[in-house]
Amino acid sequence: MKRRERTRRLIELGGLVAKAGLVELTDDDRAVILGVLVEAAATLRSADGQRQLVVWRRRGQRAFKEKGE
C-alpha cells in the first residue's frame, strides 16, 4: 500500500511540473528542470526562505484557481 501511495504522490508532483509549463519551456530538458527545483530548494533554505514560500504559495493558489483546480 505504501508503494502505491508513493507512486501516486510522485505522479501528482510530476503533474505539477507539467502544469507549471516547465516541460514545454525547457523542451523536456530534465537537467534544467532539476536545476530549477534545486535552485528553489536553495532559496527556501536561505534567510529569505519563509517570505519566498509565502510568495510562491500565493502564486500557486492563483494558478490552481485559474486552471479550475
Residue pairs with C-beta under 8 A, 6 or more apart in sequence:
17 23
17 33
19 63
19 67
20 63
22 33
22 36
23 33
26 32
26 33
26 36
40 56
43 49
43 52
44 52
44 53
46 52
